[in-house]
Amino acid sequence: MNDIEEDLKRVIVETLALEDMVPGDIDSEAALFGTGLGLDSIDALELSIAIGRRYGVRIKADDERNRQIFSSVRNLAAFIAAEGGAAGNANAKVGA
C-alpha cells in the first residue's frame, strides 16, 4: 500500500496544483482537511475525479464514509486498495 500512498501524494500535488509543496512534504497520516493540508470541498471533488481516472475507483459524493475515506492519505490509499483500484498508472500524468 505504500506505493499507492506515494502515488496519491503526487496526485494530490499535481491535481490541486500545490506549487509550494512536493509529495514528500505530505505526511501519510496527517489530516487532509482543516488543520492538516487545509483542503476544502472543491479540492475533494477534484481529487475524487482524479482518483477515479487514475485508479478506476469511484467515490460517490453521498457516501457516508467520505469523511473517513478522505481523512488522510493512508485512509484514502486503503480505500483504493479495498475497492480494487489499479495502481498500474502510477507513472502516468494525472491530467492525461
C-alpha angles and dihedrals in degrees: 000000000000089000091056091048092052092046091048090055089056090047091052094049094045099040095046094038093232094182097178093052139069124201091255090062091067117090110216091222099042120109114264094206133045114002094007119061089339096233120167137207093276089054089051090053093049091046094049090052091050091048090051091053095043101042105017090240120135119215110194118218091226096048107129089214094063095101089056095039092053096039093100143349089256093055092044090051091049090052092050091049092047091050091052095250114181115235090189091112093058093126096042122105113258096231095046 
